[in-house]
Amino acid sequence: ISVATAPAEVADQFEATLVWMSDDAMLPGRPYLLKIGTRTLSATITEPKYKINVNTMEHLATKKLDLNEIGVCNLALDRPIAFDPYKNNRDTGAFILIDRMSNNTVGAGMLHFALRRAHNVHLQPVDMDKAARARSKGQRPAVLWFTGLSGAGKSTIANLVDKKLHALGRHTYLLDGDNLRHGLNKDLGFTDADRVENIRRVAEVAHLFVDAGLIVLTAFISPFLAERAMARRLFEEGEFIEVHVDTPLDVAEARDVKGLYRKARRGELRNFTGVDSPYEPPEAPEIRVNTEHQSAEAAADAVIARLRELGRLA
């Protein structure tokens, strides 16, 4: 409730001061739950502006916040809320952030002001929708999200599945991790923060392609559970099909077609998944294949068979 002469603002993007309270670093692009008052919404930290040296009050450039660090950042919510700047009203200007996977409180903050673009950017309605585009192609759009260690066989299997779907008359597109790092994601490295942004961009592109009525295949390590869960939430029920190429680390490392594991073991490659950066395997993927015991061709056939079982192929 607010007085008529001082109504609460309504927005979905803000500048805020954030105190980080988790051992796991804050990563821009990773979705969290934001609780403000009695409301809980999905929130993404889109752009850390700086962190604050609490001893000197100096502003330091950063891409993340670690435990007990304080920073100023931009927040984006999944829907608008009524709020007041914290300096005017602590009850409607203070919030906490909650990790989606663990349900732990990971941060607390204060809203400063709404970003101008929050008021000026709106969704433009269009007449042609996903259903119409899918009907014109005679198929059910979906994304096949291949995940697994480097060398597991993701790209090889995805390429074979793509060819098999094309032979069945399906309209498809394959998004491969290495290929996108030559263009859309060429500015990203392999830190945890860059990996989060890499998958955020890929998920948004895949979402657009599914909206166009296509069957999209993505072949990325995508090592973190949180980012794969974020990608899944972009799609309607049944459209996101996670394919875990479940190949043991020793098998993937023994293949080492690109020589990347050898470089990582020698310390020439930092933040390499399976060596000095973690891989969090899916808990309940729609499809699981294991190239230790299956050929790539057999794995691709298994994917096609499972798609039929799921009703994605008539």
HUPE-V177960 format. One line per field, one symbol per residue. psi: psi as a letter, one per 20 degrees, with the letter a starting at -180 (. if undefined). A space follows every 10 residues. Layout:
psi: ???
//
This chain:
psi: pqqhimqqqp rjpqqqpppp jqhpqppqhp prpppocjqp rpqpohnpgr rpoihijqpp qqirprpjqp rprqqpriqq qprqqhhhoh hjiqrqppph gijqpirqrp pfrqqhihii pqpoqqhpag gghghhilro qrponpqrrp jhjggggggg gghhgghjjq orppopgggh iiegkiiqbk rgghgghghg ggggghgghh hijropppnq gmipgghhhg ghiiqrpiho opoonnpqgh gghhglhijh gggghijioq lppifjpqpo qqhmqhppqo jhiqrhghgg hhggghhghi jip.
//
